[in-house]
Amino acid sequence: MSVYDFCLLCTDDSAAVRIFDMNEDVEEEVFQGEMRDAMYSDYEGYDVESFDLCSNGEIILNIDTSEDD
């Protein structure tokens, strides 16, 4: 499921989301903002490998951009 598709599942498009790139060459947060912005970010087409729900209500989406290398 892509980042775009994952964000479409959420009912609150103003929810806080972070995108973390698990690519060995990157291994850092590449996006921080709201769901509506993540849907149209540079990372919208990447598959969500996993996700984390934080106690503060934030969602962290884990992607891997290594296929682009």
ABEGO torsion letter per residue (X at the ends): XBAAAAAAABABAABBBBBBBABAAAGBBABBEBAAAAAABAAAABBBABBBBBAAGBBBBBBBAAAAX
